[in-house]
Amino acid sequence: MDKDGDGKQNTADMTQFVQTLLQQMQNRFQTMSDSIVSKNILFAYLFIKIL
């Protein structure tokens, strides 16, 4: 096999893996952020309603 071609394929595979991993992390952080924001909005609404 062509070692240079194998190296390029390994690099491409690793790049794709890292990009996928980063996208998954971004999605999870976005989900957590959305959850926190919605809870804070609900808390503020309930707090104002009590006043």
MODELLER restraints for C-alpha pairs under 7 A, 6 or more apart:
rsr = mdl.restraints
at = mdl.atoms
